[in-house]
Amino acid sequence: MSESQRAMVAAKLANMQRGGDRPSDSDVNFDSANLHIRNEVSQSEAADMLNVSTRSVASAAKLRDNAPPELQQAVEHGAVSAHRL
């Protein structure tokens, strides 16, 4: 994967909730154990996971939020570099 592709993946990971215990509704200790609280993945953590800079992840997040879907897909498929935009 190119750096732009990895940055797009990292941008999607950023602010996603981490997995964790999935207690049932009948779990009486659910609220008192705070198991419903999940930490989010930061842009910095996502950048480290995908071996790209935090700046690249921030740029990819802007692209994800503002660019037309066709352009996003072109970057994801490696046809266009996010750095050229």
WOPEQUI-V787731 format. One record per pair of residues at least 12 apart in sequence whose ideal C-beta (glycine too) atoms are under 10 Angstrom apart, sorted by sequence separation. I is the first residue (numbers start at 1). GAP is how many residues later the second one is. D is the distance in Angstrom with one decimal. If there is no record, write none. Layout:
I;GAP;D  I;GAP;D
This chain:
21;12;8.5  23;12;5.4  42;12;8.8  43;12;9.4  45;12;9.6  60;12;9.2  63;12;6.6  64;12;9.7  22;13;8.6  23;13;8.1  43;13;9.6  44;13;8.0  47;13;9.8  63;13;10.0  21;14;5.0  43;14;4.6  44;14;9.9  46;14;9.7  71;14;7.5  20;15;7.0  21;15;9.3  42;15;9.4  43;15;6.1  46;15;9.5  60;15;7.7  67;15;9.3  20;16;9.1  60;16;9.7  20;17;8.7  21;17;9.8  43;17;9.3  63;17;10.0  20;18;5.8  43;18;7.0  64;18;10.0  67;18;7.6  19;19;7.8  20;19;8.7  63;19;5.9  17;20;9.6  18;20;5.4  62;20;9.5  17;21;4.1  18;21;5.3  16;22;9.3  17;22;7.5  18;22;7.2  60;22;5.8  63;22;6.7  17;23;5.8  18;23;6.5  59;23;6.1  62;23;9.5  16;24;6.7  17;24;8.0  59;24;7.9  15;25;5.0  16;25;5.4  14;26;8.0  15;26;6.6  56;26;7.4  59;26;8.3  13;27;9.9  14;27;5.8  15;27;7.7  18;27;9.7  56;27;8.2  13;28;5.3  14;28;6.5  15;28;7.8  12;29;10.0  13;29;9.7  14;29;4.4  13;30;8.9  14;30;8.6  16;30;8.4  10;31;9.0  14;31;7.8  15;31;8.5  11;32;7.6  13;32;8.2  14;32;4.3  10;33;7.3  13;33;4.2  14;33;8.2  10;34;9.7  12;34;8.3  13;34;9.3  10;35;9.0  11;35;7.3  14;35;9.7  10;36;3.9  11;36;9.4  13;36;6.7  9;37;8.1  10;37;5.5  13;37;7.5  10;38;8.8  7;39;9.2  10;39;6.7  11;39;9.4  6;40;9.8  7;40;7.9  9;40;8.7  10;40;4.2  14;40;9.5  6;41;9.0  9;41;5.7  10;41;9.0  11;41;9.6  8;42;9.2  10;42;5.8  6;43;9.2  7;43;7.1  9;43;8.9  10;43;9.6  14;43;6.1  6;44;4.2  8;44;9.6  10;44;8.9  13;44;8.7  14;44;8.9  5;45;9.1  6;45;6.6  7;45;4.8  11;45;8.7  12;45;9.8  6;46;5.0  7;46;8.1  10;46;7.5  11;46;5.4  14;46;9.0  15;46;8.8  3;47;9.1  5;47;9.5  7;47;9.8  10;47;4.5  11;47;8.0  14;47;6.5  3;48;8.6  4;48;8.8  7;48;9.1  8;48;9.3  9;48;9.4  10;48;9.8  11;48;8.4  12;48;8.5  1;49;8.4  3;49;5.7  7;49;4.0  8;49;8.9  11;49;3.8  12;49;8.8  1;50;9.8  2;50;10.0  3;50;8.6  6;50;8.0  7;50;5.5  10;50;6.8  11;50;4.2  14;50;9.6  1;51;9.9  6;51;9.1  7;51;8.9  8;51;9.8  9;51;8.5  10;51;8.7  11;51;8.6  4;52;7.7  7;52;6.8  8;52;4.8  11;52;7.6  12;52;7.1  3;53;6.4  7;53;4.0  8;53;9.1  11;53;5.1  6;54;8.9  7;54;8.8  11;54;8.8  4;55;9.0  5;55;9.3  8;55;7.4  4;56;7.3  7;56;8.7  8;56;7.0  3;57;9.8  7;57;9.8  4;59;9.0  11;61;9.9  8;64;7.4  12;64;9.4  8;65;9.8  8;67;5.7  9;67;8.2  7;68;8.5  8;68;5.3  8;69;9.9  4;70;9.8  5;70;7.0  8;70;10.0  4;71;5.4  5;71;6.2  11;71;9.5  4;72;8.6  5;72;7.9  2;73;8.9  5;73;5.6  4;74;7.4  8;74;7.1  1;75;9.6  2;75;10.0  4;75;10.0  7;75;6.1  2;76;5.3  4;76;7.7  5;76;9.4  7;76;9.2  1;77;7.5  4;77;4.9  5;77;8.6  2;78;10.0  3;78;8.1  4;78;3.9  2;79;7.0  3;79;8.1  4;79;6.6  2;80;8.9  3;80;7.8  4;80;8.8  2;81;9.7  4;81;9.2
